[in-house]
Amino acid sequence: MDIYFDYNWHWFWQYGTAETGNNAVHELDVCRWALMLNYPKRVVTNAAKEHFRDDGWQMYDTMDASFIFDNSKTIKWDGKSRTNYQTYGSDRGSIIYGTLGTVFITRNGYRVYDRDGKLTRERKADETSETTQTGGAGTTDSLHIMNFIDTIRGKAALQHQPITEGAKSTLLGHLANISSRVNAPLETDPANGRIVNDKKAMQLWGREYEKGWEPTL
């Protein structure tokens, strides 16, 4: 059996970023948007390979990551790649804990609860999305794609999610992976997300390129 191709390339450092650099980025993106956050000042992770320990995966399959920001706000990622147990009653999603209540957001809608846990508001998407399908599917994906195309065509004033914002959320995934690889918390510059406390960690900031394929910028 080829362990690299199809979807499995995600689990080797030479090719992929594991689940934290994959589906987690989408959820981290929602949390950054909801909490109006940019870059963290500290990243702390606990990651390990807890299932099928003798197979070919190089990476962890379980990660708890905390991203601490300047304004006393924190984003946590609870990632489990090899168990289908629905810890929070859903296969994926984002939970925002506020001062007066909580909102649970998925690709198929959201639910708002007060501090006593009572459901106060709910909205469901017009069409359901496959939230864990490896290729992504559903109206949410289609809307994002069409918004991108309409922006290029001049039919839309702007992208709903500019590349500059997507890059910030993607960086969170990279920072969590770097923290797990050096097995240490990272102190980061809240102005740009760069690591400031660990030279070994900064060695993982970039990647090796095949000769002739190096970036020119």
Protein Blocks (a to p, Z undefined) as FASTA:
>chain_A
ZZkgmjlmmmgfklmnojmlmmmmmmmmmmmmmnopabdfbdcdddddfbhklbmbfbdf
bdcdddddfkopacdddddfkbcbdfkopabdcddddfkbccdddfkbccdddfkopafb
dcddfbdcdfkbfnopajklmmmmmmmmmmmnopafbdfbdfklmmmmmmmmmmmmmmmm
nopacdddfknopafkbmklmmmmpccddehiacfZZ
